[in-house]
Amino acid sequence: MGSFSIWHWLIVLVVVVLVFGTKKLRGAGGDLGSAVKNFKDAMREGEAEAAKKPEAVAAQSQTSAQSETKKEQV
């Protein structure tokens, strides 16, 4: 019970094409490709936001510390 030969894979491919048809397979491939592309774009956006977040937190804490200092002086 080794791996399948090339003939086994060709027969499986022919059966899949006969069952689903080429239009459905092409559409499924396009949908899968666009899903992967959208996922990669979302990951890049998330990484960009994560990189900006520490800067925003530092600026916010700095602003709040300055406002507390001003309140104490008054």
TIMI-2910 file (N, C-alpha, C, CB; in pm, 1 decimal, decimal comma, always signed):
<rs>
+----------+----------+----------+----------+----------+----------+----------+----------+----------+----------+----------+----------+------+
!      n_x !      n_y !      n_z !     ca_x !     ca_y !     ca_z !      c_x !      c_y !      c_z !     cb_x !     cb_y !     cb_z ! resn !
+----------+----------+----------+----------+----------+----------+----------+----------+----------+----------+----------+----------+------+
!    +83,0 !   -118,2 !     +0,0 !     +0,0 !     +0,0 !     +0,0 !    +87,7 !   +124,8 !     +0,0 !    -94,6 !     -0,3 !   +120,8 !  Met !
!   +153,5 !   +145,4 !   -109,2 !   +238,8 !   +261,7 !   -123,6 !   +159,2 !   +381,3 !   -172,7 !   +353,6 !   +232,1 !   -218,7 !  Gly !
!   +230,9 !   +477,9 !   -223,1 !   +164,6 !   +598,0 !   -273,5 !   +100,1 !   +569,0 !   -408,8 !   +265,0 !   +715,2 !   -285,4 !  Ser !
!     +9,5 !   +654,8 !   -445,9 !    -59,3 !   +636,3 !   -573,4 !    +33,1 !   +670,0 !   -688,6 !   -185,9 !   +722,4 !   -580,1 !  Phe !
!    +13,3 !   +600,9 !   -799,6 !    +92,9 !   +629,6 !   -918,1 !    +28,3 !   +744,3 !   -995,2 !   +106,7 !   +503,5 !  -1007,8 !  Ser !
!    +94,3 !   +789,1 !  -1099,5 !    +42,8 !   +898,8 !  -1180,4 !    -89,7 !   +860,5 !  -1245,9 !   +144,9 !   +939,0 !  -1287,1 !  Ile !
!   -107,7 !   +734,7 !  -1277,9 !   -232,1 !   +690,3 !  -1342,2 !   -350,4 !   +701,6 !  -1246,1 !   -218,2 !   +545,1 !  -1391,9 !  Trp !
!   -327,8 !   +672,2 !  -1121,3 !   -435,2 !   +688,0 !  -1022,8 !   -479,5 !   +833,4 !  -1014,2 !   -389,5 !   +638,4 !   -884,4 !  His !
!   -382,7 !   +925,2 !  -1009,0 !   -414,8 !  +1067,3 !   -998,6 !   -484,6 !  +1118,5 !  -1124,5 !   -287,8 !  +1148,2 !   -972,8 !  Trp !
!   -444,5 !  +1069,6 !  -1241,1 !   -510,6 !  +1110,4 !  -1365,1 !   -656,0 !  +1064,0 !  -1368,1 !   -435,3 !  +1054,7 !  -1486,2 !  Leu !
!   -680,0 !   +941,5 !  -1321,9 !   -816,9 !   +890,3 !  -1317,4 !   -900,7 !   +972,8 !  -1219,4 !   -818,0 !   +740,6 !  -1276,9 !  Ile !
!   -845,6 !  +1005,3 !  -1104,8 !   -917,2 !  +1088,1 !  -1007,4 !   -947,6 !  +1225,4 !  -1067,6 !   -834,4 !  +1103,4 !   -876,9 !  Val !
!   -851,9 !  +1285,0 !  -1137,3 !   -871,6 !  +1415,2 !  -1200,3 !   -982,7 !  +1409,8 !  -1304,9 !   -741,4 !  +1463,3 !  -1264,4 !  Leu !
!   -984,4 !  +1306,5 !  -1386,5 !  -1088,8 !  +1290,8 !  -1488,6 !  -1225,7 !  +1276,6 !  -1423,2 !  -1059,7 !  +1168,4 !  -1578,1 !  Val !
!  -1235,1 !  +1199,2 !  -1317,0 !  -1362,6 !  +1180,5 !  -1248,4 !  -1409,3 !  +1313,8 !  -1187,7 !  -1349,9 !  +1071,4 !  -1138,1 !  Val !
!  -1320,5 !  +1388,9 !  -1127,4 !  -1357,3 !  +1517,6 !  -1067,7 !  -1406,7 !  +1613,6 !  -1175,6 !  -1237,2 !  +1579,1 !   -991,9 !  Val !
!  -1338,4 !  +1618,0 !  -1289,5 !  -1380,2 !  +1705,9 !  -1399,3 !  -1516,2 !  +1662,6 !  -1452,3 !  -1275,7 !  +1705,1 !  -1513,1 !  Val !
!  -1538,6 !  +1533,7 !  -1463,8 !  -1668,3 !  +1485,7 !  -1512,0 !  -1780,8 !  +1516,5 !  -1413,3 !  -1662,1 !  +1335,6 !  -1537,9 !  Leu !
!  -1754,1 !  +1506,6 !  -1286,0 !  -1857,8 !  +1529,9 !  -1185,1 !  -1889,1 !  +1678,4 !  -1172,3 !  -1814,1 !  +1473,6 !  -1049,2 !  Val !
!  -1788,0 !  +1761,6 !  -1160,2 !  -1810,2 !  +1903,2 !  -1132,7 !  -1813,7 !  +1990,5 !  -1257,3 !  -1704,1 !  +1953,1 !  -1041,2 !  Phe !
!  -1746,3 !  +1952,3 !  -1361,0 !  -1738,4 !  +2035,5 !  -1480,8 !  -1629,1 !  +2139,1 !  -1467,9 !  -1871,7 !  +2103,6 !  -1507,6 !  Gly !
!  -1583,5 !  +2186,8 !  -1582,5 !  -1470,6 !  +2280,0 !  -1581,2 !  -1511,0 !  +2418,5 !  -1533,0 !  -1409,8 !  +2290,1 !  -1719,7 !  Thr !
!  -1635,2 !  +2461,6 !  -1559,9 !  -1676,9 !  +2595,3 !  -1515,8 !  -1680,4 !  +2605,1 !  -1363,8 !  -1814,6 !  +2629,9 !  -1573,3 !  Lys !
!  -1734,3 !  +2503,7 !  -1299,2 !  -1740,4 !  +2506,6 !  -1152,7 !  -1601,4 !  +2499,1 !  -1092,5 !  -1826,5 !  +2391,5 !  -1100,0 !  Lys !
!  -1515,4 !  +2418,1 !  -1151,3 !  -1378,4 !  +2408,5 !  -1098,9 !  -1303,7 !  +2540,0 !  -1117,8 !  -1302,0 !  +2294,0 !  -1168,0 !  Leu !
!  -1322,5 !  +2604,7 !  -1232,7 !  -1257,3 !  +2732,7 !  -1257,9 !  -1309,8 !  +2838,0 !  -1160,5 !  -1280,0 !  +2777,9 !  -1404,0 !  Arg !
!  -1440,3 !  +2839,0 !  -1138,1 !  -1499,4 !  +2934,3 !  -1043,5 !  -1451,1 !  +2909,8 !   -901,9 !  -1651,3 !  +2926,2 !  -1048,0 !  Gly !
!  -1441,7 !  +2782,5 !   -862,4 !  -1394,2 !  +2749,2 !   -727,8 !  -1248,3 !  +2791,0 !   -711,1 !  -1410,1 !  +2597,9 !   -700,3 !  Ala !
!  -1169,1 !  +2771,8 !   -815,7 !  -1028,8 !  +2813,8 !   -810,2 !  -1015,6 !  +2964,7 !   -797,4 !   -954,4 !  +2766,2 !   -934,1 !  Gly !
!  -1097,2 !  +3038,7 !   -870,8 !  -1095,7 !  +3185,0 !   -861,8 !  -1140,2 !  +3233,2 !   -725,3 !  -1184,6 !  +3245,7 !   -968,9 !  Gly !
!  -1244,5 !  +3169,8 !   -670,9 !  -1292,2 !  +3206,6 !   -537,3 !  -1186,4 !  +3179,6 !   -431,8 !  -1420,1 !  +3130,4 !   -503,4 !  Asp !
!  -1120,2 !  +3066,2 !   -443,7 !  -1015,1 !  +3031,7 !   -348,3 !   -898,9 !  +3130,3 !   -357,9 !   -965,3 !  +2888,4 !   -372,8 !  Leu !
!   -861,7 !  +3166,1 !   -479,6 !   -752,6 !  +3261,8 !   -498,4 !   -784,9 !  +3398,4 !   -440,8 !   -720,3 !  +3275,4 !   -645,2 !  Gly !
!   -907,7 !  +3446,3 !   -463,2 !   -944,5 !  +3576,7 !   -408,7 !   -954,7 !  +3572,4 !   -256,7 !  -1076,8 !  +3623,8 !   -468,6 !  Ser !
!   -996,4 !  +3459,4 !   -201,9 !  -1002,9 !  +3446,2 !    -56,1 !   -863,1 !  +3452,8 !     +4,9 !  -1071,9 !  +3314,1 !    -16,8 !  Ala !
!   -767,5 !  +3386,7 !    -57,3 !   -629,4 !  +3389,5 !     -8,1 !   -572,3 !  +3530,8 !    -18,2 !   -541,1 !  +3290,3 !    -87,4 !  Val !
!   -602,6 !  +3599,2 !   -129,4 !   -553,4 !  +3735,6 !   -147,4 !   -611,3 !  +3828,7 !    -41,3 !   -588,2 !  +3787,0 !   -287,8 !  Lys !
!   -741,3 !  +3817,6 !    -15,5 !   -805,0 !  +3900,5 !    +87,3 !   -747,4 !  +3870,6 !   +225,3 !   -956,9 !  +3877,9 !    +87,8 !  Asn !
!   -719,9 !  +3744,4 !   +253,0 !   -661,2 !  +3706,8 !   +381,1 !   -523,1 !  +3769,2 !   +398,1 !   -652,3 !  +3554,5 !   +393,3 !  Phe !
!   -441,2 !  +3763,9 !   +294,4 !   -307,5 !  +3822,4 !   +301,7 !   -314,5 !  +3973,5 !   +321,8 !   -228,2 !  +3790,0 !   +174,8 !  Lys !
!   -408,3 !  +4039,5 !   +251,3 !   -423,9 !  +4184,1 !   +268,3 !   -465,5 !  +4218,2 !   +411,6 !   -527,7 !  +4238,7 !   +168,6 !  Asp !
!   -556,8 !  +4140,0 !   +466,6 !   -601,4 !  +4164,1 !   +603,9 !   -487,5 !  +4142,6 !   +702,7 !   -719,5 !  +4072,6 !   +639,0 !  Ala !
!   -403,7 !  +4044,5 !   +677,5 !   -289,1 !  +4020,2 !   +766,0 !   -191,8 !  +4137,8 !   +760,8 !   -216,8 !  +3889,2 !   +726,7 !  Met !
!   -168,9 !  +4191,6 !   +641,1 !    -78,7 !  +4306,5 !   +629,4 !   -134,9 !  +4427,1 !   +703,4 !    -54,9 !  +4341,6 !   +481,8 !  Arg !
!   -265,9 !  +4450,4 !   +690,0 !   -329,1 !  +4562,4 !   +759,6 !   -320,0 !  +4544,3 !   +911,5 !   -476,5 !  +4576,3 !   +716,3 !  Glu !
!   -339,7 !  +4421,9 !   +956,6 !   -330,5 !  +4394,4 !  +1099,9 !   -191,0 !  +4416,5 !  +1152,5 !   -373,9 !  +4253,1 !  +1129,3 !  Gly !
!    -91,0 !  +4377,2 !  +1074,9 !    +46,8 !  +4399,4 !  +1116,8 !    +79,3 !  +4548,1 !  +1119,8 !   +143,4 !  +4326,0 !  +1023,7 !  Glu !
!    +26,7 !  +4623,3 !  +1023,5 !    +51,3 !  +4767,1 !  +1019,9 !    -13,7 !  +4834,8 !  +1140,9 !     -2,3 !  +4828,2 !   +888,3 !  Ala !
!   -135,3 !  +4793,2 !  +1175,5 !   -202,6 !  +4849,3 !  +1292,3 !   -130,2 !  +4812,5 !  +1420,9 !   -347,1 !  +4801,4 !  +1298,3 !  Glu !
!    -79,0 !  +4690,3 !  +1426,9 !     -6,8 !  +4646,6 !  +1546,7 !   +122,8 !  +4726,4 !  +1562,0 !    +23,7 !  +4494,5 !  +1539,9 !  Ala !
!   +185,6 !  +4760,9 !  +1450,2 !   +308,7 !  +4839,5 !  +1457,2 !   +279,1 !  +4982,1 !  +1501,0 !   +380,3 !  +4839,6 !  +1321,7 !  Ala !
!   +163,7 !  +5035,8 !  +1460,8 !   +127,5 !  +5172,5 !  +1498,0 !    +74,4 !  +5180,3 !  +1640,2 !    +24,1 !  +5227,6 !  +1401,6 !  Lys !
!    +17,8 !  +5074,2 !  +1689,8 !    -48,6 !  +5075,3 !  +1819,6 !    +45,8 !  +5113,8 !  +1933,8 !   -109,1 !  +4939,6 !  +1847,1 !  Lys !
!   +166,4 !  +5057,6 !  +1943,3 !   +254,6 !  +5099,9 !  +2052,7 !   +287,6 !  +5248,8 !  +2047,0 !   +383,2 !  +5019,5 !  +2049,4 !  Pro !
!   +299,1 !  +5303,5 !  +1927,3 !   +327,0 !  +5446,1 !  +1915,2 !   +208,5 !  +5527,3 !  +1965,7 !   +359,4 !  +5483,1 !  +1769,4 !  Glu !
!    +87,2 !  +5484,2 !  +1931,2 !    -33,5 !  +5555,5 !  +1973,9 !    -51,0 !  +5545,2 !  +2124,7 !   -157,7 !  +5499,8 !  +1902,1 !  Ala !
!    -22,0 !  +5429,0 !  +2181,2 !    -34,1 !  +5410,8 !  +2326,0 !    +67,3 !  +5498,6 !  +2397,9 !    -14,0 !  +5262,5 !  +2364,8 !  Val !
!   +188,0 !  +5506,7 !  +2345,2 !   +290,8 !  +5590,4 !  +2407,6 !   +251,5 !  +5737,2 !  +2400,3 !   +427,2 !  +5568,5 !  +2339,8 !  Ala !
!   +198,0 !  +5781,4 !  +2287,2 !   +156,1 !  +5920,4 !  +2273,6 !    +38,8 !  +5950,6 !  +2366,2 !   +118,3 !  +5951,2 !  +2128,1 !  Ala !
!    -53,4 !  +5856,4 !  +2379,3 !   -169,5 !  +5876,4 !  +2465,5 !   -127,4 !  +5883,4 !  +2612,0 !   -271,7 !  +5763,7 !  +2444,9 !  Gln !
!    -37,4 !  +5795,8 !  +2652,1 !     +7,3 !  +5797,6 !  +2791,5 !    +86,0 !  +5924,4 !  +2820,5 !    +92,8 !  +5673,7 !  +2822,8 !  Ser !
!   +159,3 !  +5972,7 !  +2723,2 !   +234,7 !  +6095,5 !  +2740,3 !   +139,5 !  +6214,1 !  +2755,3 !   +330,1 !  +6117,3 !  +2621,6 !  Gln !
!    +32,9 !  +6217,2 !  +2675,5 !    -65,2 !  +6324,2 !  +2683,6 !   -139,1 !  +6321,1 !  +2816,4 !   -164,0 !  +6314,3 !  +2568,4 !  Thr !
!   -175,4 !  +6202,1 !  +2861,5 !   -246,9 !  +6191,7 !  +2989,0 !   -155,9 !  +6229,0 !  +3105,8 !   -301,9 !  +6049,3 !  +3008,3 !  Ser !
!    -27,8 !  +6196,9 !  +3098,1 !    +65,8 !  +6234,4 !  +3204,4 !    +81,7 !  +6385,5 !  +3209,8 !   +202,9 !  +6167,0 !  +3182,8 !  Ala !
!    +83,6 !  +6450,4 !  +3095,1 !    +96,0 !  +6596,4 !  +3092,2 !    -28,0 !  +6662,7 !  +3150,8 !   +119,1 !  +6645,6 !  +2948,7 !  Gln !
!   -146,9 !  +6608,7 !  +3119,0 !   -269,4 !  +6666,9 !  +3170,4 !   -278,9 !  +6646,5 !  +3322,4 !   -391,5 !  +6605,3 !  +3099,7 !  Ser !
!   -230,9 !  +6534,4 !  +3374,2 !   -231,2 !  +6511,0 !  +3518,3 !   -135,8 !  +6606,1 !  +3587,8 !   -193,7 !  +6365,9 !  +3549,7 !  Glu !
!    -23,2 !  +6633,2 !  +3525,8 !    +73,9 !  +6726,3 !  +3581,9 !    +14,4 !  +6866,1 !  +3590,3 !   +202,3 !  +6727,8 !  +3497,7 !  Thr !
!    -58,5 !  +6907,5 !  +3487,3 !   -122,1 !  +7038,4 !  +3486,0 !   -229,9 !  +7046,1 !  +3593,5 !   -182,0 !  +7067,9 !  +3347,7 !  Lys !
!   -303,9 !  +6939,6 !  +3616,1 !   -407,4 !  +6938,7 !  +3718,3 !   -346,6 !  +6952,5 !  +3856,7 !   -490,0 !  +6811,0 !  +3709,4 !  Lys !
!   -233,0 !  +6888,1 !  +3878,2 !   -167,5 !  +6893,3 !  +4007,7 !   -112,9 !  +7033,4 !  +4035,2 !    -54,9 !  +6789,9 !  +4014,7 !  Glu !
!    -69,4 !  +7101,7 !  +3930,7 !    -15,1 !  +7235,5 !  +3947,8 !   -123,5 !  +7336,0 !  +3980,7 !    +58,6 !  +7278,5 !  +3823,5 !  Gln !
!   -244,7 !  +7310,0 !  +3937,5 !   -354,4 !  +7406,3 !  +3960,2 !   -407,8 !  +7395,0 !  +4096,2 !   -465,6 !  +7387,2 !  +3862,4 !  Val !
+----------+----------+----------+----------+----------+----------+----------+----------+----------+----------+----------+----------+------+
</rs>
